[in-house]
Amino acid sequence: MSPTPPDALPSRIPHWIGGEETTSADGRTFDVSEPVTNAVYAQASAGGPQDIQQAVTAAQAVFPAWAALSSRERARILYRIADAIEARHEKLAHFESYDTGLPITQAKGQARRAAENFRYFADAIVALGEEAFRQGSDQFSYVVRSPVGVAGLITPWNTPFMLESWKLAPALASGCTLVLKPAEWTPLSASLWPEIFTEAGVPDGVVNIVHGIGEEAGQALVDHPDVPLLSFTGSTETGRHIVRCSAQHLKTVSMELGGKSPVVIFADADLEAALDSVLFGVFSLNGERCTAGSRVLVEKSVYETFKQRLAQRAERVKVGAPDDPATEVGALVHREHYARVLDYVDIGKKEARLVAGGTRPPGITEGNYLQPTVFADVPRDARIFQEEIFGPVVAVAPFTDESEAVELANATQYGLAAYIWTSDLKRGHRIAHAVESGMVWINSHNVRDLRTPFGGVKASGLGREGGAHSIDFYTESKIVHVALGDVHTPHFGGAS
């Protein structure tokens, strides 16, 4: 099958620095391919240290003026950005689906979510008050927030546009200028940002976009001494590397890293709802989701039934062309990632029992396609139980009681999300408090409120973003202490 290219598909994707499209200083480019046939459709500029330097210089030049705007003035611009995103929702969805392999029905939600990120942070920055403290009648103290400076944003290839907006919106709301380094595998939708920001009236240089390979453009951004703040979403291995490098300049970092999130299902749960949630949670977005419930732990008394029904449903998941509205799982993002996921499938066949999928779907002879895959009776020391696969692959295992459920849930290096299914809400809360993760859903799938903190523990990351936590991240807090009356300080050095 060959995908239908979206209208206005560019053949070149340049940087955007200081309000202008630019090629790389050394003229280099890299291939951009679509995942249905792995055909190259565009050349993107391959940034390096010179391009990052140019972008940082542009961001520094306009930082004082952008930071000096009132919160209300910045909010007005963010509202216009949201409107400009929504005006391009069809184009964005087709760009995203073509570039990433996401089913078009799932890609169509990205514009709405991206626009909501900008509207939320526009509201938040206007409504956010400062803290104040009074020490009796003698002293008064208050907090002043100021933007940190030039922010470095490094974003992933799954739902790239929406996840870029997740960082762009709070950074701009807080008064930072920035350099964005999009994921090299999926730069297409980022090519829409320049026209969106220009239309919304964002001053030139406030947002700068440098494309390129992580080891080159990303590394140059991480190493730049005039970028005091880094927000990264991606793999744990890369996150560890960024943290090590950022120590040289004592940078503030936010790391949203890998996950191997458990779904804990007790026998008294609404098993139909749990089954729907498991299937959607691990197979939507092609399984390329950081919060995917990729380890399903089921109480032993209902384990066999649940496992069989999960396998049956997985076999019926519609895998096909990303631009087909009937498709539920499309093509994995890139041939390198596809090969990695297939390696894990081969590993899983040696470690556990394959009960669904594990092969290319019938009738599809090319592209990065995998039928949703279910492994059962997975031991806790299995690699497919311990390591993040980031594809449509799920590991299922039984537990006997509450204590074993918690033990298994916590038995990985990761701690991003967890999902608990039970009709006993007391137990649900007990498990939620005992599970080592930054986020927990009880009798719910992955529904987020933008006001809440997002992030993980252990190897799943550092820090929290979302709501006021994002504003805290992109700003420095200064406490100002003021005496309200006479100052009674001990009199040192007064002896004759």
Sequence and secondary structure as in RCSB ss.txt:
>XXXX:A:sequence
MSPTPPDALPSRIPHWIGGEETTSADGRTFDVSEPVTNAVYAQASAGGPQDIQQAVTAAQAVFPAWAALSSRERA
RILYRIADAIEARHEKLAHFESYDTGLPITQAKGQARRAAENFRYFADAIVALGEEAFRQGSDQFSYVVRSPVGV
AGLITPWNTPFMLESWKLAPALASGCTLVLKPAEWTPLSASLWPEIFTEAGVPDGVVNIVHGIGEEAGQALVDHP
DVPLLSFTGSTETGRHIVRCSAQHLKTVSMELGGKSPVVIFADADLEAALDSVLFGVFSLNGERCTAGSRVLVEK
SVYETFKQRLAQRAERVKVGAPDDPATEVGALVHREHYARVLDYVDIGKKEARLVAGGTRPPGITEGNYLQPTVF
ADVPRDARIFQEEIFGPVVAVAPFTDESEAVELANATQYGLAAYIWTSDLKRGHRIAHAVESGMVWINSHNVRDL
RTPFGGVKASGLGREGGAHSIDFYTESKIVHVALGDVHTPHFGGAS
>XXXX:A:secstr
      TT  SEE EEETTEEE  TT  EEEEE TTT  EEEEEE   HHHHHHHHHHHHHHHHHHHHS HHHHH
HHHHHHHHHHHHTHHHHHHHHHHHH   HHHHTHHHHHHHHHHHHHHHHHHH    EEEETTTEEEEEEEEE SE
EEEE  SSSHHHHHHHHHHHHHHHT EEEEE  TT  TGGGGHHHHHHHHT  TTSEEE    IIIIIHHHHH T
T  EEEEES HHHHHHHHHHHGGGT EEEEE     EEEE TTS HHHHHHHHHHHHHGGGG  TT   EEEEEH
HHHHHHHHHHHHHHHHS B  TT TT SB   S HHHHHHHHHHHHHHHHHSEEEE  S  TT  SSS    EEE
ES  TTSHHHHS   SSEEEEEEESSHHHHHHHHT SSEESEEEEE S HHHHHHHHHHS  SEEEES  S   T
TS B  EETTEES BSTHHHHHHHEEEEEEEEE S      TT   
